[in-house]
Amino acid sequence: MKADKHELAHSYEHSKRTSGFSSASFLQSLTTALVLGMMAALLGMAAGAALYFRHAAWYISAGAGPLVDTLVVISLVTIALEQARKRSIRRTVELAFLNHHVRNALTQVMMASNLTDAAKQDRFIREAVNRISEALVRVANSADLSGISLEEDLMGAELIHEAEERGKQVGLTRAG
């Protein structure tokens, strides 16, 4: 796979479905809820039936089904809420990372326009473009949050260096 071509790394990004819905995620959520609800109902019925055939008191076998259903639904809702919380945190970290690096790079471009030395101006603009490019690539390709932390590379020097290395690799690939 080429360095500038990448697959989507985020678990919350879904491909477009061929259904008639404008939002495939709604249909997917509805189907998932239906399947999980049916599984919870079947587990509850199985628990009630098992207690009935073991000759437990009728009120115990009648109460076991809803109790199992409630526990299954609580577990599934907890899992869904935790996944939504993690997606929200990731989105916030991604936006903070991009906001910081893109804004600083654009400020660098604006400040470079005031330079009289054309070589310095070109170098500063090239570094800013590399920083923006690498920030976008890093956010798109990072599977975990460690690659987009602001604590490691606040000044963007590592981003600029990685973008230059990627540019050299792409240049060699295109030339070869």
Short mmCIF file of the C-alpha atoms (twelve columns), coordinates in Angstrom:
data_MODEL
# 
_entry.id   MODEL 
# 
loop_
_atom_site.group_PDB 
_atom_site.id 
_atom_site.type_symbol 
_atom_site.label_atom_id 
_atom_site.label_alt_id 
_atom_site.label_comp_id 
_atom_site.label_asym_id 
_atom_site.label_seq_id 
_atom_site.Cartn_x 
_atom_site.Cartn_y 
_atom_site.Cartn_z 
_atom_site.pdbx_PDB_model_num 
ATOM 1   C CA . MET A 1   0.000   0.000   0.000  1 
ATOM 2   C CA . LYS A 2   1.321   3.437   -0.882 1 
ATOM 3   C CA . ALA A 3   2.124   5.925   1.852  1 
ATOM 4   C CA . ASP A 4   -0.385  8.493   0.634  1 
ATOM 5   C CA . LYS A 5   -3.189  5.927   0.171  1 
ATOM 6   C CA . HIS A 6   -4.764  4.539   3.307  1 
ATOM 7   C CA . GLU A 7   -7.804  2.644   4.453  1 
ATOM 8   C CA . LEU A 8   -10.175 4.101   7.004  1 
ATOM 9   C CA . ALA A 9   -8.864  3.313   10.460 1 
ATOM 10  C CA . HIS A 10  -11.809 4.406   12.566 1 
ATOM 11  C CA . SER A 11  -14.301 1.861   13.805 1 
ATOM 12  C CA . TYR A 12  -17.155 4.343   13.550 1 
ATOM 13  C CA . GLU A 13  -16.718 4.937   9.839  1 
ATOM 14  C CA . HIS A 14  -18.997 2.716   7.786  1 
ATOM 15  C CA . SER A 15  -19.176 2.206   4.080  1 
ATOM 16  C CA . LYS A 16  -22.272 3.320   2.204  1 
ATOM 17  C CA . ARG A 17  -24.996 0.705   2.012  1 
ATOM 18  C CA . THR A 18  -27.121 0.040   -1.034 1 
ATOM 19  C CA . SER A 19  -30.358 0.497   0.905  1 
ATOM 20  C CA . GLY A 20  -32.732 3.333   0.170  1 
ATOM 21  C CA . PHE A 21  -32.067 5.056   3.482  1 
ATOM 22  C CA . SER A 22  -30.089 8.272   3.416  1 
ATOM 23  C CA . SER A 23  -28.387 7.230   6.648  1 
ATOM 24  C CA . ALA A 24  -27.277 3.609   6.629  1 
ATOM 25  C CA . SER A 25  -26.333 3.884   10.291 1 
ATOM 26  C CA . PHE A 26  -30.021 4.273   11.295 1 
ATOM 27  C CA . LEU A 27  -30.969 1.041   9.538  1 
ATOM 28  C CA . GLN A 28  -27.927 -0.660  10.995 1 
ATOM 29  C CA . SER A 29  -28.809 0.560   14.511 1 
ATOM 30  C CA . LEU A 30  -32.414 -0.560  14.115 1 
ATOM 31  C CA . THR A 31  -31.371 -4.011  12.907 1 
ATOM 32  C CA . THR A 32  -28.820 -4.384  15.700 1 
ATOM 33  C CA . ALA A 33  -31.370 -3.345  18.327 1 
ATOM 34  C CA . LEU A 34  -33.906 -5.819  16.926 1 
ATOM 35  C CA . VAL A 35  -31.424 -8.713  16.926 1 
ATOM 36  C CA . LEU A 36  -30.157 -7.921  20.425 1 
ATOM 37  C CA . GLY A 37  -33.703 -7.495  21.738 1 
ATOM 38  C CA . MET A 38  -34.670 -10.868 20.305 1 
ATOM 39  C CA . MET A 39  -31.588 -12.446 21.901 1 
ATOM 40  C CA . ALA A 40  -32.483 -10.917 25.275 1 
ATOM 41  C CA . ALA A 41  -36.072 -12.187 24.973 1 
ATOM 42  C CA . LEU A 42  -34.876 -15.681 24.048 1 
ATOM 43  C CA . LEU A 43  -32.459 -15.723 26.992 1 
ATOM 44  C CA . GLY A 44  -35.260 -14.645 29.311 1 
ATOM 45  C CA . MET A 45  -37.615 -17.279 27.958 1 
ATOM 46  C CA . ALA A 46  -34.918 -19.931 28.288 1 
ATOM 47  C CA . ALA A 47  -34.253 -18.955 31.906 1 
ATOM 48  C CA . GLY A 48  -37.986 -19.029 32.692 1 
ATOM 49  C CA . ALA A 49  -38.445 -22.381 30.960 1 
ATOM 50  C CA . ALA A 50  -35.451 -23.923 32.707 1 
ATOM 51  C CA . LEU A 51  -36.786 -22.890 36.094 1 
ATOM 52  C CA . TYR A 52  -40.273 -24.102 35.178 1 
ATOM 53  C CA . PHE A 53  -39.045 -27.542 34.161 1 
ATOM 54  C CA . ARG A 54  -36.937 -27.775 37.321 1 
ATOM 55  C CA . HIS A 55  -40.193 -27.324 39.198 1 
ATOM 56  C CA . ALA A 56  -39.282 -23.993 40.759 1 
ATOM 57  C CA . ALA A 57  -42.081 -21.904 42.190 1 
ATOM 58  C CA . TRP A 58  -44.178 -20.225 39.493 1 
ATOM 59  C CA . TYR A 59  -43.323 -16.714 40.647 1 
ATOM 60  C CA . ILE A 60  -39.588 -17.465 40.454 1 
ATOM 61  C CA . SER A 61  -39.820 -18.854 36.908 1 
ATOM 62  C CA . ALA A 62  -42.126 -15.967 35.902 1 
ATOM 63  C CA . GLY A 63  -39.724 -13.366 37.322 1 
ATOM 64  C CA . ALA A 64  -36.545 -14.920 35.936 1 
ATOM 65  C CA . GLY A 65  -37.319 -13.990 32.321 1 
ATOM 66  C CA . PRO A 66  -37.743 -10.245 32.880 1 
ATOM 67  C CA . LEU A 67  -34.767 -10.235 35.265 1 
ATOM 68  C CA . VAL A 68  -32.498 -11.821 32.651 1 
ATOM 69  C CA . ASP A 69  -33.871 -9.453  29.988 1 
ATOM 70  C CA . THR A 70  -33.159 -6.461  32.222 1 
ATOM 71  C CA . LEU A 71  -29.601 -7.583  32.930 1 
ATOM 72  C CA . VAL A 72  -28.887 -8.211  29.238 1 
ATOM 73  C CA . VAL A 73  -30.335 -4.838  28.204 1 
ATOM 74  C CA . ILE A 74  -28.397 -3.019  30.955 1 
ATOM 75  C CA . SER A 75  -25.185 -4.692  29.773 1 
ATOM 76  C CA . LEU A 76  -25.810 -3.833  26.119 1 
ATOM 77  C CA . VAL A 77  -26.758 -0.226  26.854 1 
ATOM 78  C CA . THR A 78  -23.644 0.150   29.010 1 
ATOM 79  C CA . ILE A 79  -21.477 -1.168  26.178 1 
ATOM 80  C CA . ALA A 80  -23.161 1.147   23.650 1 
ATOM 81  C CA . LEU A 81  -22.782 4.203   25.906 1 
ATOM 82  C CA . GLU A 82  -19.133 3.403   26.575 1 
ATOM 83  C CA . GLN A 83  -18.427 3.113   22.844 1 
ATOM 84  C CA . ALA A 84  -20.187 6.436   22.214 1 
ATOM 85  C CA . ARG A 85  -18.153 8.042   25.008 1 
ATOM 86  C CA . LYS A 86  -14.893 6.729   23.534 1 
ATOM 87  C CA . ARG A 87  -15.871 8.012   20.057 1 
ATOM 88  C CA . SER A 88  -16.672 11.403  21.541 1 
ATOM 89  C CA . ILE A 89  -13.324 11.569  23.340 1 
ATOM 90  C CA . ARG A 90  -11.487 10.521  20.188 1 
ATOM 91  C CA . ARG A 91  -13.322 13.133  18.113 1 
ATOM 92  C CA . THR A 92  -12.446 15.824  20.663 1 
ATOM 93  C CA . VAL A 93  -8.770  14.828  20.729 1 
ATOM 94  C CA . GLU A 94  -8.650  14.726  16.917 1 
ATOM 95  C CA . LEU A 95  -10.187 18.175  16.649 1 
ATOM 96  C CA . ALA A 96  -7.842  19.619  19.279 1 
ATOM 97  C CA . PHE A 97  -4.828  18.089  17.509 1 
ATOM 98  C CA . LEU A 98  -5.890  19.372  14.098 1 
ATOM 99  C CA . ASN A 99  -6.908  22.785  15.433 1 
ATOM 100 C CA . HIS A 100 -3.548  23.253  17.147 1 
ATOM 101 C CA . HIS A 101 -1.297  22.157  14.296 1 
ATOM 102 C CA . VAL A 102 -3.286  23.633  11.387 1 
ATOM 103 C CA . ARG A 103 -3.798  26.967  13.134 1 
ATOM 104 C CA . ASN A 104 -0.112  27.239  14.060 1 
ATOM 105 C CA . ALA A 105 0.948   26.289  10.533 1 
ATOM 106 C CA . LEU A 106 -1.369  28.882  9.002  1 
ATOM 107 C CA . THR A 107 -0.016  31.487  11.404 1 
ATOM 108 C CA . GLN A 108 3.471   30.519  10.249 1 
ATOM 109 C CA . VAL A 109 2.413   31.038  6.616  1 
ATOM 110 C CA . MET A 110 0.972   34.457  7.441  1 
ATOM 111 C CA . MET A 111 4.133   35.459  9.298  1 
ATOM 112 C CA . ALA A 112 6.335   34.130  6.499  1 
ATOM 113 C CA . SER A 113 4.700   36.546  4.072  1 
ATOM 114 C CA . ASN A 114 6.370   39.398  5.995  1 
ATOM 115 C CA . LEU A 115 9.887   38.026  5.400  1 
ATOM 116 C CA . THR A 116 12.054  39.696  2.801  1 
ATOM 117 C CA . ASP A 117 14.358  36.709  2.242  1 
ATOM 118 C CA . ALA A 118 12.663  34.519  -0.383 1 
ATOM 119 C CA . ALA A 119 14.573  31.379  0.643  1 
ATOM 120 C CA . LYS A 120 13.484  31.698  4.290  1 
ATOM 121 C CA . GLN A 121 9.947   32.494  3.236  1 
ATOM 122 C CA . ASP A 122 9.832   29.402  1.014  1 
ATOM 123 C CA . ARG A 123 11.282  27.194  3.769  1 
ATOM 124 C CA . PHE A 124 8.752   28.417  6.368  1 
ATOM 125 C CA . ILE A 125 5.827   27.934  3.986  1 
ATOM 126 C CA . ARG A 126 7.059   24.456  3.004  1 
ATOM 127 C CA . GLU A 127 7.391   23.493  6.696  1 
ATOM 128 C CA . ALA A 128 3.876   24.774  7.394  1 
ATOM 129 C CA . VAL A 129 2.421   22.804  4.487  1 
ATOM 130 C CA . ASN A 130 4.300   19.695  5.623  1 
ATOM 131 C CA . ARG A 131 2.990   20.167  9.163  1 
ATOM 132 C CA . ILE A 132 -0.618  20.437  7.965  1 
ATOM 133 C CA . SER A 133 -0.234  17.463  5.638  1 
ATOM 134 C CA . GLU A 134 1.312   15.242  8.297  1 
ATOM 135 C CA . ALA A 135 -1.278  16.261  10.895 1 
ATOM 136 C CA . LEU A 136 -4.049  15.222  8.508  1 
ATOM 137 C CA . VAL A 137 -2.324  11.946  7.614  1 
ATOM 138 C CA . ARG A 138 -1.647  11.156  11.266 1 
ATOM 139 C CA . VAL A 139 -5.282  11.729  12.281 1 
ATOM 140 C CA . ALA A 140 -6.540  9.664   9.359  1 
ATOM 141 C CA . ASN A 141 -4.173  6.758   10.029 1 
ATOM 142 C CA . SER A 142 -3.976  6.620   13.826 1 
ATOM 143 C CA . ALA A 143 -5.819  3.686   15.321 1 
ATOM 144 C CA . ASP A 144 -5.258  4.849   18.884 1 
ATOM 145 C CA . LEU A 145 -4.960  8.230   20.567 1 
ATOM 146 C CA . SER A 146 -1.220  7.998   21.267 1 
ATOM 147 C CA . GLY A 147 -0.341  9.116   17.725 1 
ATOM 148 C CA . ILE A 148 -2.343  12.332  17.982 1 
ATOM 149 C CA . SER A 149 -1.386  13.519  21.429 1 
ATOM 150 C CA . LEU A 150 -0.423  17.164  21.821 1 
ATOM 151 C CA . GLU A 151 1.849   16.319  24.736 1 
ATOM 152 C CA . GLU A 152 4.517   14.706  22.569 1 
ATOM 153 C CA . ASP A 153 5.044   17.187  19.726 1 
ATOM 154 C CA . LEU A 154 3.590   20.550  20.633 1 
ATOM 155 C CA . MET A 155 5.834   22.532  18.271 1 
ATOM 156 C CA . GLY A 156 5.203   20.281  15.257 1 
ATOM 157 C CA . ALA A 157 8.870   19.516  14.558 1 
ATOM 158 C CA . GLU A 158 8.206   15.776  14.458 1 
ATOM 159 C CA . LEU A 159 5.264   16.306  12.093 1 
ATOM 160 C CA . ILE A 160 7.390   18.380  9.717  1 
ATOM 161 C CA . HIS A 161 10.170  15.770  9.746  1 
ATOM 162 C CA . GLU A 162 7.740   12.879  9.115  1 
ATOM 163 C CA . ALA A 163 6.065   14.771  6.271  1 
ATOM 164 C CA . GLU A 164 9.438   15.412  4.626  1 
ATOM 165 C CA . GLU A 165 10.331  11.714  4.959  1 
ATOM 166 C CA . ARG A 166 6.951   10.710  3.492  1 
ATOM 167 C CA . GLY A 167 7.497   13.175  0.640  1 
ATOM 168 C CA . LYS A 168 10.896  11.638  -0.101 1 
ATOM 169 C CA . GLN A 169 9.399   8.120   -0.098 1 
ATOM 170 C CA . VAL A 170 6.540   9.148   -2.379 1 
ATOM 171 C CA . GLY A 171 9.021   10.922  -4.671 1 
ATOM 172 C CA . LEU A 172 11.151  7.788   -4.855 1 
ATOM 173 C CA . THR A 173 8.093   5.633   -5.515 1 
ATOM 174 C CA . ARG A 174 6.886   7.898   -8.318 1 
ATOM 175 C CA . ALA A 175 10.367  8.147   -9.853 1 
ATOM 176 C CA . GLY A 176 10.896  4.360   -9.715 1 
# 
